[in-house]
Amino acid sequence: MQITRFGHAAVLVEAADTRVLIDPGMFSLSEVFELEDLDAIVVTHQHPDHIDGQRAPALLERNPGAVLISDPHSATSLGFGDWQPNADGLDTHIKGVTVCGVGAEHAVILPMIPRVANIGVLLAAEGEPTLFHPGDSYEHAPPGVDILALPVSAPWAKVSETIDFITRVAPKTLFPIHDCTISEVGYGVYWQQIVGFGGVDDSRRLGQADSIVV
C-alpha cells in the first residue's frame, strides 16, 4: 500500500491497483486537484478543510470515472458531482479495495455549534494492510487497523484525547493528518506526546507532501 499526503487531511491511497483519494480540502496542496486516474474520491464530512467547493469540481472533471463517496449531509448539499452517501458499516467495493464507513457524527466543537455528519473510512484489500482515516472524530476505534491516519490538531481535539484514541485503535503504523492548524515551531510538542505515549513504534512524521509504502 502506497500512501501519499497532499496537505492537511488529504490522503491518496494506492493498493490492489486501485487509487482512492480522501478529503481534498481547502488546506490541501494544489497538486491534489490535478490528480488523474482516480478510482474513487471520498469525503468524510462537509467542512471546507475536507472538501474544497471551489477547486474540487475541476478534480471531478479530471476523473469522470471515479466513484464519489461522501457522508450523507455532503451527498445532498454539495452542488457538484453525483455523490453516493456513506454510512457506518457500509461496504463499497472499488475494484480491489473495500471502503467501509465508520461512525456517524463529527466531534463536538462547541455545544452551541450543531454537529454535522462525519463518516470515517476503513480501506482494505486482500494481501494489503488496512488503513483508517477517521475524518474529524476520535469516537470510534474499529478493530484490525494496521495504519492510522491520525488527526493531530483541531478545535475539537486535545492531546489527552489524541493519545487515548491511538491506544484504543492500537495500529501498527501511524502518520499525521489534520495538522495545518499547528505552527512549525510548535509541531514538535504534539509529536513528542504522540511518540512518547501513543505506544506505536512505527510512528512516521510525514510532511504535507510525503509518501510511504507500508
Helices and strands as residue ranges (DSSP letters): E 2-5, E 11-15, E 18-22, G 30-34, E 40-43, H 56-62, E 67-70, H 72-77, E 84-85, E 91-94, E 97-102, E 120-124, E 131-133, E 147-151, H 159-169, E 173-177, H 187-197, E 202-203, E 211-213
